[in-house]
């Protein structure tokens, strides 16, 4: 009787392992986290760095994403976005990938094609993130007030391509 119990337990364990191993790593979902850059200085006017408050916000972003395994980090090619992404990139041992924020629809298509599963962080601007969120999820997204920092959109795509959007602020 004892041997039959052990064999049954081993068979059950093997069945569970086989069932679990059939699921791809990261599941069949994609998550896109869109974050506005942190507080910026006023000089130089064309490409200002982030302020001390911005550095603290960027570090809070990195701390808040510690439990989230990112597959990629994208940033527009400006100091303020790169500096916002830098603490996250260091913490996750990832290289920040530049993107041009001019064409939201094209970039959304690129994100979906390159990252159909997993989690991606995109650091952008008050005038570029709402159009990107709209393009990714086909949902209503209000324009951002450029005076407000700490806005984050989290867009989750399920296996059937249905999107959900959550907007948060820190």
MARLOTI-347200 format. One line per field, with one value per atom (N, C-alpha, C): residue number from 1; residue in three letters; y, x, z. Coordinates in nm, 2 decimals, padded with zeros to 4 digits, always signed. Example, Ala and Ser with C-alpha at 12.3 -4.5 7.8 and 13.67 -1.06 7.14 Angstrom:
% residues 2
loba c(1	1	1	2	2	2)
fiti c(ALA	ALA	ALA	SER	SER	SER)
c2 c(-00.57	-00.45	-00.33	-00.22	-00.11	+00.00)
c1 c(+01.32	+01.23	+01.32	+01.28	+01.37	+01.29)
c3 c(+00.78	+00.78	+00.78	+00.71	+00.71	+00.79)
This chain:
% residues 170
loba c(1	1	1	2	2	2	3	3	3	4	4	4	5	5	5	6	6	6	7	7	7	8	8	8	9	9	9	10	10	10	11	11	11	12	12	12	13	13	13	14	14	14	15	15	15	16	16	16	17	17	17	18	18	18	19	19	19	20	20	20	21	21	21	22	22	22	23	23	23	24	24	24	25	25	25	26	26	26	27	27	27	28	28	28	29	29	29	30	30	30	31	31	31	32	32	32	33	33	33	34	34	34	35	35	35	36	36	36	37	37	37	38	38	38	39	39	39	40	40	40	41	41	41	42	42	42	43	43	43	44	44	44	45	45	45	46	46	46	47	47	47	48	48	48	49	49	49	50	50	50	51	51	51	52	52	52	53	53	53	54	54	54	55	55	55	56	56	56	57	57	57	58	58	58	59	59	59	60	60	60	61	61	61	62	62	62	63	63	63	64	64	64	65	65	65	66	66	66	67	67	67	68	68	68	69	69	69	70	70	70	71	71	71	72	72	72	73	73	73	74	74	74	75	75	75	76	76	76	77	77	77	78	78	78	79	79	79	80	80	80	81	81	81	82	82	82	83	83	83	84	84	84	85	85	85	86	86	86	87	87	87	88	88	88	89	89	89	90	90	90	91	91	91	92	92	92	93	93	93	94	94	94	95	95	95	96	96	96	97	97	97	98	98	98	99	99	99	100	100	100	101	101	101	102	102	102	103	103	103	104	104	104	105	105	105	106	106	106	107	107	107	108	108	108	109	109	109	110	110	110	111	111	111	112	112	112	113	113	113	114	114	114	115	115	115	116	116	116	117	117	117	118	118	118	119	119	119	120	120	120	121	121	121	122	122	122	123	123	123	124	124	124	125	125	125	126	126	126	127	127	127	128	128	128	129	129	129	130	130	130	131	131	131	132	132	132	133	133	133	134	134	134	135	135	135	136	136	136	137	137	137	138	138	138	139	139	139	140	140	140	141	141	141	142	142	142	143	143	143	144	144	144	145	145	145	146	146	146	147	147	147	148	148	148	149	149	149	150	150	150	151	151	151	152	152	152	153	153	153	154	154	154	155	155	155	156	156	156	157	157	157	158	158	158	159	159	159	160	160	160	161	161	161	162	162	162	163	163	163	164	164	164	165	165	165	166	166	166	167	167	167	168	168	168	169	169	169	170	170	170)
fiti c(UNK	UNK	UNK	UNK	UNK	UNK	UNK	UNK	UNK	UNK	UNK	UNK	UNK	UNK	UNK	UNK	UNK	UNK	UNK	UNK	UNK	UNK	UNK	UNK	UNK	UNK	UNK	UNK	UNK	UNK	UNK	UNK	UNK	UNK	UNK	UNK	UNK	UNK	UNK	UNK	UNK	UNK	UNK	UNK	UNK	UNK	UNK	UNK	UNK	UNK	UNK	UNK	UNK	UNK	UNK	UNK	UNK	UNK	UNK	UNK	UNK	UNK	UNK	UNK	UNK	UNK	UNK	UNK	UNK	UNK	UNK	UNK	UNK	UNK	UNK	UNK	UNK	UNK	UNK	UNK	UNK	UNK	UNK	UNK	UNK	UNK	UNK	UNK	UNK	UNK	UNK	UNK	UNK	UNK	UNK	UNK	UNK	UNK	UNK	UNK	UNK	UNK	UNK	UNK	UNK	UNK	UNK	UNK	UNK	UNK	UNK	UNK	UNK	UNK	UNK	UNK	UNK	UNK	UNK	UNK	UNK	UNK	UNK	UNK	UNK	UNK	UNK	UNK	UNK	UNK	UNK	UNK	UNK	UNK	UNK	UNK	UNK	UNK	UNK	UNK	UNK	UNK	UNK	UNK	UNK	UNK	UNK	UNK	UNK	UNK	UNK	UNK	UNK	UNK	UNK	UNK	UNK	UNK	UNK	UNK	UNK	UNK	UNK	UNK	UNK	UNK	UNK	UNK	UNK	UNK	UNK	UNK	UNK	UNK	UNK	UNK	UNK	UNK	UNK	UNK	UNK	UNK	UNK	UNK	UNK	UNK	UNK	UNK	UNK	UNK	UNK	UNK	UNK	UNK	UNK	UNK	UNK	UNK	UNK	UNK	UNK	UNK	UNK	UNK	UNK	UNK	UNK	UNK	UNK	UNK	UNK	UNK	UNK	UNK	UNK	UNK	UNK	UNK	UNK	UNK	UNK	UNK	UNK	UNK	UNK	UNK	UNK	UNK	UNK	UNK	UNK	UNK	UNK	UNK	UNK	UNK	UNK	UNK	UNK	UNK	UNK	UNK	UNK	UNK	UNK	UNK	UNK	UNK	UNK	UNK	UNK	UNK	UNK	UNK	UNK	UNK	UNK	UNK	UNK	UNK	UNK	UNK	UNK	UNK	UNK	UNK	UNK	UNK	UNK	UNK	UNK	UNK	UNK	UNK	UNK	UNK	UNK	UNK	UNK	UNK	UNK	UNK	UNK	UNK	UNK	UNK	UNK	UNK	UNK	UNK	UNK	UNK	UNK	UNK	UNK	UNK	UNK	UNK	UNK	UNK	UNK	UNK	UNK	UNK	UNK	UNK	UNK	UNK	UNK	UNK	UNK	UNK	UNK	UNK	UNK	UNK	UNK	UNK	UNK	UNK	UNK	UNK	UNK	UNK	UNK	UNK	UNK	UNK	UNK	UNK	UNK	UNK	UNK	UNK	UNK	UNK	UNK	UNK	UNK	UNK	UNK	UNK	UNK	UNK	UNK	UNK	UNK	UNK	UNK	UNK	UNK	UNK	UNK	UNK	UNK	UNK	UNK	UNK	UNK	UNK	UNK	UNK	UNK	UNK	UNK	UNK	UNK	UNK	UNK	UNK	UNK	UNK	UNK	UNK	UNK	UNK	UNK	UNK	UNK	UNK	UNK	UNK	UNK	UNK	UNK	UNK	UNK	UNK	UNK	UNK	UNK	UNK	UNK	UNK	UNK	UNK	UNK	UNK	UNK	UNK	UNK	UNK	UNK	UNK	UNK	UNK	UNK	UNK	UNK	UNK	UNK	UNK	UNK	UNK	UNK	UNK	UNK	UNK	UNK	UNK	UNK	UNK	UNK	UNK	UNK	UNK	UNK	UNK	UNK	UNK	UNK	UNK	UNK	UNK	UNK	UNK	UNK	UNK	UNK	UNK	UNK	UNK	UNK	UNK	UNK	UNK	UNK	UNK	UNK	UNK	UNK	UNK	UNK	UNK	UNK	UNK	UNK	UNK	UNK	UNK	UNK	UNK	UNK	UNK	UNK	UNK	UNK	UNK	UNK	UNK	UNK	UNK	UNK	UNK	UNK	UNK	UNK	UNK	UNK	UNK	UNK	UNK	UNK	UNK	UNK	UNK	UNK	UNK	UNK	UNK	UNK	UNK	UNK	UNK	UNK	UNK	UNK	UNK	UNK	UNK	UNK	UNK	UNK	UNK	UNK	UNK	UNK	UNK	UNK	UNK)
c2 c(-00.12	+00.00	+00.13	+00.12	+00.24	+00.27	+00.17	+00.18	+00.24	+00.20	+00.25	+00.40	+00.44	+00.58	+00.66	+00.61	+00.69	+00.70	+00.59	+00.60	+00.70	+00.69	+00.79	+00.93	+00.96	+01.09	+01.13	+01.04	+01.07	+01.10	+01.03	+01.05	+01.18	+01.22	+01.35	+01.46	+01.45	+01.55	+01.57	+01.46	+01.46	+01.53	+01.50	+01.55	+01.71	+01.75	+01.89	+01.96	+01.90	+01.97	+01.98	+01.87	+01.87	+01.98	+01.99	+02.09	+02.23	+02.25	+02.39	+02.42	+02.33	+02.36	+02.39	+02.36	+02.40	+02.54	+02.62	+02.76	+02.84	+02.93	+03.00	+03.09	+03.12	+03.21	+03.34	+03.41	+03.54	+03.54	+03.42	+03.41	+03.47	+03.48	+03.52	+03.67	+03.75	+03.89	+03.98	+04.10	+04.21	+04.32	+04.38	+04.50	+04.61	+04.73	+04.85	+04.95	+04.99	+05.09	+05.22	+05.32	+05.45	+05.55	+05.61	+05.71	+05.84	+05.95	+06.08	+06.10	+06.17	+06.20	+06.28	+06.27	+06.34	+06.49	+06.56	+06.71	+06.76	+06.86	+06.90	+07.05	+07.08	+07.21	+07.30	+07.43	+07.52	+07.55	+07.52	+07.54	+07.42	+07.40	+07.47	+07.44	+07.54	+07.53	+07.41	+07.38	+07.28	+07.13	+07.11	+06.98	+06.98	+07.02	+07.04	+06.90	+06.89	+06.77	+06.77	+06.66	+06.66	+06.73	+06.78	+06.85	+06.75	+06.80	+06.71	+06.63	+06.70	+06.64	+06.53	+06.56	+06.47	+06.34	+06.36	+06.25	+06.16	+06.22	+06.15	+06.07	+06.13	+06.07	+05.95	+05.97	+05.86	+05.74	+05.77	+05.66	+05.59	+05.67	+05.60	+05.51	+05.55	+05.47	+05.34	+05.35	+05.23	+05.14	+05.20	+05.12	+05.06	+05.13	+05.08	+04.96	+04.96	+04.85	+04.73	+04.74	+04.63	+04.49	+04.47	+04.34	+04.31	+04.39	+04.37	+04.35	+04.23	+04.20	+04.27	+04.37	+04.44	+04.36	+04.36	+04.31	+04.41	+04.54	+04.65	+04.78	+04.88	+05.02	+05.11	+05.19	+05.28	+05.42	+05.51	+05.65	+05.74	+05.85	+05.95	+06.00	+06.06	+06.09	+06.23	+06.25	+06.38	+06.35	+06.44	+06.42	+06.38	+06.46	+06.44	+06.30	+06.24	+06.11	+06.00	+06.02	+05.93	+05.92	+06.04	+06.05	+05.98	+05.99	+05.93	+05.78	+05.73	+05.59	+05.52	+05.60	+05.55	+05.47	+05.51	+05.43	+05.29	+05.29	+05.16	+05.07	+05.13	+05.05	+04.99	+05.07	+05.02	+04.90	+04.92	+04.82	+04.69	+04.70	+04.59	+04.54	+04.60	+04.56	+04.56	+04.67	+04.68	+04.81	+04.80	+04.92	+04.99	+05.12	+05.20	+05.22	+05.19	+05.20	+05.34	+05.41	+05.54	+05.51	+05.60	+05.60	+05.74	+05.76	+05.90	+05.90	+06.00	+06.00	+06.07	+06.10	+06.18	+06.10	+05.97	+05.90	+05.79	+05.82	+05.72	+05.59	+05.60	+05.48	+05.38	+05.44	+05.36	+05.30	+05.38	+05.32	+05.22	+05.24	+05.14	+05.01	+05.01	+04.89	+04.82	+04.90	+04.85	+04.78	+04.85	+04.79	+04.65	+04.65	+04.53	+04.42	+04.45	+04.35	+04.30	+04.39	+04.35	+04.29	+04.32	+04.28	+04.23	+04.12	+04.07	+04.01	+03.98	+03.93	+04.00	+03.99	+04.05	+04.19	+04.27	+04.40	+04.50	+04.61	+04.71	+04.85	+04.92	+05.06	+05.16	+05.26	+05.36	+05.50	+05.57	+05.70	+05.81	+05.90	+06.00	+06.13	+06.20	+06.33	+06.35	+06.46	+06.49	+06.50	+06.54	+06.55	+06.43	+06.33	+06.21	+06.08	+06.08	+05.95	+05.93	+06.03	+06.01	+05.95	+06.01	+05.95	+05.80	+05.78	+05.64	+05.54	+05.59	+05.50	+05.48	+05.58	+05.56	+05.46	+05.47	+05.38	+05.24	+05.22	+05.09	+05.02	+05.09	+05.02	+05.06	+05.15	+05.20	+05.24	+05.31	+05.36	+05.51	+05.56	+05.71	+05.74	+05.83	+05.88	+06.03	+06.10	+06.24	+06.29	+06.41	+06.48	+06.50	+06.50	+06.53	+06.68	+06.72	+06.85	+06.86	+06.94	+06.94	+06.99	+07.04	+07.08	+06.97	+06.85	+06.74	+06.63	+06.59	+06.48	+06.36	+06.24	+06.12	+06.05	+06.08	+06.02	+05.89	+05.78	+05.65	+05.58	+05.53	+05.45	+05.31	+05.21	+05.07	+05.01	+04.96	+04.90	+04.75	+04.67	+04.52	+04.46	+04.39	+04.32	+04.17	+04.12	+03.97	+03.89	+03.76	+03.67	+03.69	+03.75	+03.78	+03.92	+03.99	+04.13	+04.24	+04.20	+04.30	+04.38	+04.51	+04.59	+04.65	+04.66	+04.74	+04.85	+04.96	+05.07	+05.11	+05.14	+05.19	+05.32	+05.43	+05.55	+05.57	+05.59	+05.62	+05.74	+05.79	+05.90	+05.88	+05.91	+05.90	+06.03)
c1 c(+00.08	+00.00	+00.09	+00.19	+00.28	+00.35	+00.38	+00.45	+00.34	+00.22	+00.11	+00.09	+00.09	+00.08	+00.19	+00.31	+00.43	+00.43	+00.39	+00.38	+00.27	+00.15	+00.05	+00.09	+00.16	+00.21	+00.31	+00.40	+00.50	+00.43	+00.33	+00.25	+00.18	+00.12	+00.06	+00.16	+00.27	+00.37	+00.42	+00.44	+00.49	+00.38	+00.26	+00.15	+00.14	+00.16	+00.15	+00.27	+00.39	+00.51	+00.49	+00.44	+00.42	+00.32	+00.21	+00.11	+00.16	+00.24	+00.30	+00.40	+00.48	+00.58	+00.53	+00.40	+00.34	+00.31	+00.31	+00.29	+00.42	+00.42	+00.54	+00.58	+00.71	+00.76	+00.70	+00.65	+00.59	+00.44	+00.39	+00.25	+00.23	+00.10	+00.06	+00.01	+00.06	+00.02	+00.14	+00.11	+00.21	+00.16	+00.26	+00.23	+00.32	+00.26	+00.34	+00.32	+00.42	+00.42	+00.47	+00.38	+00.42	+00.43	+00.55	+00.57	+00.62	+00.57	+00.62	+00.75	+00.84	+00.97	+00.95	+01.05	+01.04	+01.06	+01.05	+01.06	+01.19	+01.17	+01.28	+01.32	+01.45	+01.50	+01.45	+01.48	+01.44	+01.55	+01.68	+01.79	+01.87	+01.92	+01.89	+01.75	+01.69	+01.55	+01.52	+01.61	+01.58	+01.59	+01.68	+01.71	+01.75	+01.66	+01.69	+01.71	+01.79	+01.80	+01.69	+01.68	+01.59	+01.65	+01.56	+01.60	+01.63	+01.66	+01.68	+01.55	+01.44	+01.31	+01.29	+01.33	+01.32	+01.40	+01.52	+01.61	+01.55	+01.48	+01.42	+01.30	+01.22	+01.11	+01.16	+01.27	+01.32	+01.37	+01.42	+01.46	+01.34	+01.24	+01.11	+01.05	+01.06	+01.02	+01.09	+01.22	+01.31	+01.27	+01.26	+01.22	+01.08	+00.99	+00.86	+00.85	+00.95	+00.95	+01.04	+01.10	+01.19	+01.13	+01.01	+00.94	+00.89	+00.91	+00.86	+00.98	+00.98	+01.09	+01.06	+01.14	+01.12	+01.20	+01.14	+01.21	+01.28	+01.23	+01.30	+01.26	+01.34	+01.32	+01.34	+01.24	+01.25	+01.25	+01.32	+01.33	+01.34	+01.27	+01.30	+01.44	+01.50	+01.64	+01.67	+01.60	+01.63	+01.68	+01.76	+01.82	+01.72	+01.61	+01.51	+01.45	+01.42	+01.37	+01.47	+01.59	+01.70	+01.74	+01.74	+01.77	+01.66	+01.54	+01.43	+01.44	+01.48	+01.49	+01.61	+01.72	+01.85	+01.85	+01.78	+01.78	+01.71	+01.61	+01.54	+01.63	+01.70	+01.79	+01.90	+01.96	+02.07	+02.02	+01.90	+01.84	+01.81	+01.77	+01.73	+01.84	+01.95	+02.06	+02.02	+01.95	+01.91	+01.97	+01.98	+02.02	+01.90	+01.90	+01.78	+01.79	+01.68	+01.66	+01.60	+01.66	+01.60	+01.49	+01.39	+01.28	+01.25	+01.20	+01.15	+01.00	+00.96	+00.82	+00.72	+00.77	+00.68	+00.56	+00.57	+00.46	+00.42	+00.31	+00.26	+00.22	+00.15	+00.09	+00.20	+00.31	+00.42	+00.49	+00.52	+00.59	+00.50	+00.37	+00.29	+00.29	+00.29	+00.30	+00.44	+00.54	+00.68	+00.68	+00.62	+00.62	+00.55	+00.43	+00.35	+00.42	+00.49	+00.56	+00.69	+00.76	+00.89	+00.86	+00.75	+00.72	+00.58	+00.55	+00.41	+00.38	+00.48	+00.47	+00.57	+00.55	+00.64	+00.60	+00.70	+00.67	+00.78	+00.73	+00.81	+00.78	+00.89	+00.88	+00.91	+00.82	+00.85	+00.84	+00.95	+00.96	+00.94	+00.84	+00.81	+00.77	+00.68	+00.65	+00.50	+00.46	+00.32	+00.24	+00.31	+00.24	+00.25	+00.34	+00.36	+00.30	+00.29	+00.24	+00.09	+00.00	-00.14	-00.17	-00.11	-00.13	-00.07	+00.04	+00.09	+00.00	-00.06	-00.15	-00.27	-00.32	-00.44	-00.41	-00.29	-00.25	-00.23	-00.18	-00.16	-00.29	-00.38	-00.50	-00.63	-00.63	-00.76	-00.86	-00.81	-00.90	-00.90	-01.00	-01.00	-00.89	-00.80	-00.70	-00.70	-00.72	-00.72	-00.57	-00.56	-00.43	-00.38	-00.24	-00.18	-00.16	-00.17	-00.14	+00.01	+00.08	+00.23	+00.28	+00.20	+00.24	+00.25	+00.19	+00.17	+00.27	+00.35	+00.45	+00.39	+00.46	+00.42	+00.30	+00.26	+00.15	+00.21	+00.13	+00.17	+00.05	+00.07	-00.03	+00.02	-00.06	-00.03	-00.13	-00.08	-00.17	-00.13	-00.23	-00.22	-00.29	-00.23	-00.29	-00.30	-00.42	-00.44	-00.40	-00.41	-00.38	-00.46	-00.58	-00.67	-00.65	-00.56	-00.53	-00.62	-00.70	-00.78	-00.70	-00.72	-00.64	-00.72	-00.65	-00.70	-00.60	-00.65	-00.57	-00.59	-00.49	-00.49	-00.41	-00.46	-00.38	-00.36	-00.24	-00.21	-00.11	-00.11	-00.02	+00.05	+00.18	+00.25	+00.27)
c3 c(+00.00	+00.00	+00.00	+00.07	+00.08	-00.05	-00.13	-00.26	-00.35	-00.35	-00.44	-00.41	-00.28	-00.25	-00.30	-00.29	-00.34	-00.49	-00.56	-00.71	-00.75	-00.68	-00.71	-00.69	-00.58	-00.55	-00.66	-00.70	-00.80	-00.94	-00.97	-01.09	-01.09	-00.98	-00.96	-00.98	-00.91	-00.92	-01.06	-01.13	-01.27	-01.36	-01.34	-01.42	-01.39	-01.27	-01.24	-01.30	-01.29	-01.36	-01.51	-01.57	-01.71	-01.75	-01.67	-01.70	-01.69	-01.58	-01.56	-01.66	-01.71	-01.81	-01.94	-01.97	-02.10	-02.11	-02.01	-02.01	-02.04	-02.14	-02.17	-02.05	-02.04	-01.93	-01.96	-01.85	-01.86	-01.90	-01.93	-01.97	-02.11	-02.14	-02.27	-02.27	-02.17	-02.16	-02.18	-02.22	-02.23	-02.14	-02.08	-02.00	-02.04	-02.07	-02.11	-02.00	-01.93	-01.83	-01.89	-01.90	-01.96	-01.85	-01.84	-01.73	-01.78	-01.73	-01.77	-01.70	-01.76	-01.70	-01.57	-01.48	-01.35	-01.37	-01.26	-01.26	-01.33	-01.42	-01.50	-01.46	-01.48	-01.46	-01.57	-01.57	-01.67	-01.77	-01.73	-01.82	-01.85	-01.96	-02.09	-02.13	-02.20	-02.23	-02.33	-02.42	-02.52	-02.47	-02.37	-02.32	-02.17	-02.08	-01.94	-01.87	-01.77	-01.69	-01.58	-01.51	-01.40	-01.28	-01.19	-01.07	-00.96	-00.84	-00.73	-00.69	-00.70	-00.68	-00.79	-00.91	-01.02	-00.99	-00.94	-00.91	-00.80	-00.71	-00.60	-00.66	-00.75	-00.81	-00.90	-00.97	-01.06	-00.97	-00.85	-00.76	-00.71	-00.67	-00.63	-00.73	-00.86	-00.97	-00.97	-00.96	-00.96	-00.84	-00.72	-00.60	-00.62	-00.68	-00.70	-00.80	-00.89	-00.99	-00.96	-00.84	-00.80	-00.81	-00.78	-00.79	-00.93	-01.02	-01.16	-01.25	-01.31	-01.41	-01.54	-01.58	-01.71	-01.82	-01.94	-02.05	-02.13	-02.12	-02.20	-02.13	-02.16	-02.11	-02.23	-02.26	-02.37	-02.32	-02.38	-02.34	-02.46	-02.46	-02.57	-02.55	-02.65	-02.64	-02.58	-02.47	-02.39	-02.26	-02.20	-02.07	-01.96	-01.96	-01.85	-01.86	-01.98	-01.98	-01.96	-02.01	-01.98	-01.84	-01.77	-01.63	-01.54	-01.59	-01.52	-01.53	-01.65	-01.67	-01.61	-01.59	-01.55	-01.42	-01.31	-01.19	-01.21	-01.29	-01.32	-01.40	-01.50	-01.58	-01.50	-01.41	-01.32	-01.24	-01.18	-01.09	-01.16	-01.29	-01.36	-01.46	-01.46	-01.54	-01.69	-01.73	-01.87	-01.93	-02.06	-02.14	-02.19	-02.17	-02.22	-02.37	-02.43	-02.58	-02.61	-02.70	-02.75	-02.84	-02.84	-02.94	-02.97	-03.09	-03.13	-03.10	-03.02	-02.97	-03.07	-03.19	-03.28	-03.33	-03.36	-03.42	-03.33	-03.25	-03.15	-03.21	-03.32	-03.38	-03.43	-03.49	-03.54	-03.42	-03.32	-03.20	-03.13	-03.12	-03.05	-03.13	-03.26	-03.34	-03.32	-03.31	-03.28	-03.15	-03.04	-02.91	-02.91	-02.97	-02.97	-03.05	-03.16	-03.24	-03.16	-03.10	-03.03	-02.90	-02.83	-02.70	-02.68	-02.75	-02.74	-02.60	-02.52	-02.39	-02.30	-02.17	-02.08	-02.04	-01.98	-01.93	-01.98	-02.03	-02.09	-02.02	-01.99	-01.94	-02.05	-02.07	-02.16	-02.09	-02.10	-02.03	-02.14	-02.12	-02.23	-02.17	-02.24	-02.21	-02.20	-02.14	-02.12	-02.25	-02.36	-02.48	-02.57	-02.53	-02.62	-02.56	-02.43	-02.36	-02.38	-02.37	-02.40	-02.54	-02.65	-02.78	-02.79	-02.72	-02.72	-02.65	-02.53	-02.46	-02.55	-02.61	-02.70	-02.81	-02.87	-02.98	-02.93	-02.81	-02.76	-02.72	-02.66	-02.60	-02.67	-02.76	-02.83	-02.72	-02.62	-02.52	-02.51	-02.44	-02.41	-02.31	-02.34	-02.25	-02.26	-02.15	-02.15	-02.17	-02.22	-02.23	-02.09	-02.08	-01.95	-01.93	-01.81	-01.77	-01.75	-01.82	-01.82	-01.68	-01.60	-01.46	-01.36	-01.40	-01.31	-01.34	-01.24	-01.26	-01.19	-01.21	-01.14	-01.20	-01.33	-01.39	-01.46	-01.44	-01.50	-01.56	-01.68	-01.74	-01.75	-01.70	-01.71	-01.81	-01.92	-02.02	-02.02	-02.00	-02.00	-02.12	-02.20	-02.31	-02.28	-02.29	-02.26	-02.38	-02.37	-02.48	-02.61	-02.59	-02.70	-02.76	-02.71	-02.75	-02.69	-02.59	-02.53	-02.43	-02.42	-02.34	-02.22	-02.11	-02.00	-01.96	-01.92	-01.89	-01.74	-01.67	-01.53	-01.53	-01.48	-01.47	-01.32	-01.28	-01.14	-01.13	-01.01	-00.98	-00.85	-00.84	-00.71	-00.65)
